Amino acid sequence: MEENRVELIAQSNLFNVRIVENGLSTERQFRVRAFATSWAEGQSLRLGVHVVQEISPATEPRTSAPSDRHSQL
C-alpha cells in the first residue's frame, strides 16, 4: 500500500493539492496559491506527513515541514 502524502502542484495559474490517504488519491484545485498551501498544510498535519511541493510538473519536488511556515511568522 502507498504511504500517505500531500503534494502541492503548480500548473499555469492553478494550484492542485493531491492527497494520497490509505492508497486512495484525491485532488483539489485552487486559483490562489495561498489557499492551496493552507489547505495542503492542514491536510499534512491531519495525516502527520510533510507537504511535497512541485513548482511545476517538470521540476524536482521539494518538501517542507508543516511547521516551517509558522516558524517564519
C-alpha positions in Angstrom: 0.0 0.0 0.0 1.2 3.5 -0.8 2.3 5.8 2.0 0.1 8.8 2.9 1.3 12.0 1.3 0.3 15.6 0.4 1.5 17.2 -2.8 1.2 20.8 -4.0 1.5 21.1 -7.7 1.6 24.4 -9.6 0.3 24.3 -13.2 0.0 27.6 -15.1 -2.3 29.8 -12.9 -3.8 26.9 -11.0 -2.6 25.0 -7.9 -3.6 21.4 -7.3 -3.3 19.6 -4.0 -3.2 15.9 -4.2 -3.8 13.8 -1.1 -2.9 10.1 -1.0 -4.5 8.5 2.0 -4.6 4.8 2.6 -3.8 4.2 -1.1 -6.7 6.4 -2.3 -5.8 9.6 -4.2 -8.0 12.7 -4.3 -7.1 16.1 -5.8 -8.5 19.6 -5.2 -7.8 22.6 -7.4 -7.3 26.2 -6.2 -6.8 29.5 -8.1 -4.9 31.2 -5.3 -1.6 29.7 -4.1 -2.1 30.8 -0.5 -5.4 28.9 -0.3 -3.8 25.8 -1.8 -0.8 26.0 0.6 -3.1 26.5 3.6 -5.3 23.5 2.7 -2.3 21.3 2.0 -0.7 22.2 5.3 -3.9 21.4 7.2 -4.1 18.0 5.4 -0.4 17.3 6.1 -1.0 18.0 9.8 -4.0 15.7 9.8 -2.1 12.9 8.1 1.2 13.5 10.0 3.3 14.0 6.8 5.2 16.7 5.1 3.9 18.6 2.1 5.7 17.8 -1.1 5.8 20.9 -3.3 6.3 20.9 -7.0 6.6 24.2 -8.7 5.6 22.6 -12.0 5.2 19.1 -13.1 8.6 19.2 -14.8 10.6 20.3 -11.8 12.2 18.4 -8.9 9.8 18.1 -5.9 10.7 20.0 -2.7 9.5 19.1 0.8 8.6 21.4 3.7 7.7 20.5 7.2 4.1 21.6 8.3 5.6 23.8 11.0 8.1 25.7 8.7 5.5 28.3 7.8 4.7 29.1 11.4 8.4 29.4 12.4 8.8 32.3 9.9 5.9 34.4 11.3 
